[in-house]
Amino acid sequence: MILILKNILQRFFPTRSSLSWLDLEQMPFGVVVVASESGRVLQVNERFARFVGRTRPALVQSCWSQLTAKPDQEGPAFDGDSFRASSTETPVVMAQSFIKPDGLEVRAELSLLTKHMGSGGEAVFILMVRDMAESFQAQDQLRVSEQRHRLLADSARDVVWTMSPLGQITYVSPAVEQLRGITPEEAMQQSIDETLTPESRDVSLRYFQEVALAIQEGHVPQSFRGELEYWRKDGSRFWTEVLSFPLMGAQGELVEIVGVTRDINERRLYEDGLLRAREVAEKANKAKSEFLAHISHEIRTPMSAILSLTELLLSTPLNEKQHEWLKKSKSAGSLLLGIINDILDLSKMESGALVLPSLPLNVQDVLQQVTDLVTDACAFKGLGYEVWVDPKVPHALLGDSQRLAQALLNLVSNAVKFTEQGSISVRVEDLGQEGSTECLRFVVQDTGIGLEREFQSRVFEGFVQGDNAQTRLHGGAGLGLSICKRIAQLMGGDVGVESMPGHGSTFWMTVRLARGEMAGGPVSHAVDDPAVPVDFQGIRVLLVDDNASIRDILTQLLTLAGVDADTAANGREAMAKIQSSPYALVLMDMQMPLMDGLEATRQIRQDPQYRDLPIVALTAGGFDEDRERCMAAGMNDYLSKPFEYKKLLAVFARNLNPAARRSTELLS
């Protein structure tokens, strides 16, 4: 109060020569100016006049003793002697009673200051009068507010606490007993090391240092919100969320820090469990991918031998019955290989490991690939086959032509499988451009057995087949349509079906492909057509594979085409042979002992004279990552086991024929 009074005096009484009466009305308290000798009231403000129930004119020139009652027994007396005794300019604070005209006594807190005015040094007494009823009311309100907040803090489930500027805990709510197993009194006596774990203690201390630095630099400290780990009484740890707010005084000093601590241990345990589960899932996915890569290699290698030997036998003189048996054997092997490929593809898609590249794509080329693969099956069953492409479909698009062909082939093959008579039509509709992408709709319509309505909603799920005898008769693993759906979704589209039992089915698939330019012009398929003669006579190639059976089979197959084949069992042996003898092409297995095909290729490419030597990867992996690793190592092309004889020749022709070498299309 003394400091406030001094500040007010400096503001409202700036000189010693006069009193600024007008400024009295702006003062926040009642003010009375009394002559030091006579005790006569010289001036009052309206606030004081209202307080004592009189008018200002009635008060001016009145005697101070007429206004006062007996001194308050709880404070020092205030009388004329007190006026004259206060001869310094240091304020004196005391209690004083006043009598209103109706006889009512009112109490006030009085601040007295002596001020000398004019050159003669005449003294006046300046009294600041504050209604004690208002003070008591404010104190009561403050006390009620404190009790209310204390009650709220005491009943809260979260722990509410306060801390002094020196770091001493001054209050802890009863909820600490439930949270930490200790009483509020025990909590207030604990050190920070007994309260927080070392890591959280360091976090807390850093915050207090930031608060101190902010105050030192004249800034308002920031509040704190973070997760801290506390100790329980039994020595166990648990996680909490802590919010704390620094409360600042009028002079910018730190008064105290108020905080709330909430138990989040269950949430943290759940989040940690999710994190561990994700790590376990990631490890499981990695193990799954490694297993799939291994099992793919282990299955594809013998399958390659079986199918290749079957092709070799079919090229030898056979009677009609033997030829029929071998064709059925080859067909069964191809079916088994298709199921294996579907399972591997579905596993990759489920794990999210399949990423589609964005490469130049021509829809006409994709349709031609599918047509080439289903023409014989349609002819065998006497089915008509038609293809129609919307003229608005761009020739230059970007996407994964291999996966698009795979999805479309699954739809068409499914139609061929379940259609015994009639026809199959394939339509490609342009649904328009959306931004930089073109939306296409592929429609495959057949006149087959159709689907029951309740089965149509599940037909695109994995391992789902119809229950009717016709569906069981045609067999299959029920994966093809599921793979179609996943590929379509990866391409920003979807799939669907409209069907009626006995009236055929219409399957559709939408995809979104980016518009682009076809580099190098359209891809020629002449080298993929076994009917096109390619002269391999006298061409010398090197076959590199650690499996002796595969080396023997490849040698026999290439001999049928007139190729002169040499062999090597690993990368080291291959490098030695390449340096000692010229080859037109190298067929290099990826996985081999001593030195694998990738490392051998990298070392071969370091020699400038072999930078243009065609090297074709031979792998039983069958994954897109294998293809990418081969290209990164410096290989020119990629052939996945098992392969058909015509695909083997097509790869050779594409890489040996200079005109066809420009093609970047890979056959798997």
Secondary structure, 3 states (H helix, E strand, C coil): CHHHHHHHHHHHCCCCCCCCHHHHCCCCCEEEEEECCCCEEEEECHHHHHHHCCCHHHHCCCEHHHCECCCCCCCCCCCHHHHHHCCCCCCEEEEEEEECCCCCEEEEEEEEEEEEECCCCEEEEEEEEEEHHHHHHHHHHHHHHHHHHHHHHHHCCCEEEEECCCCCEEEECCHHHHHHCCCHHHHHHCCHHHHECHHHHHHHHHHHHHHHHHHHCCCCCCCEEEEEEEECCCCCEEEEEEEEEEEECCCCCEEEEEEEEEECHHHHHHHHHHHHHHHHHHHHHHHHHHHHHHHHHHHHHHHHHHHHHHHHHHCCCCCHHHHHHHHHHHHHHHHHHHHHHHHHHHHHHHCCCCCCCCEEECHHHHHHHHHHHHHHHHHHHCCEEEEEECCCCCCCEEECHHHHHHHHHHHHHHHHHCCCCCEEEEEEEEEEEECCEEEEEEEEEECCCCCCHHHHCCCCCCCCCCCCHHHHHHCCCCCHHHHHHHHHHHCCCCEEEEECCCCCEEEEEEEEEEECCCCCCCCCCHHHCCCCCCCCCCCEEEEECCCHHHHHHHHHHHHHCCCEEEEECCHHHHHHHHHHCCCCEEEEECCCCCCCHHHHHHHHHCCHHHCCCCEEEEECCCCHHHHHHHHHHCCCEEEECCCCHHHHHHHHHHHHCCCCCCCCCCCC
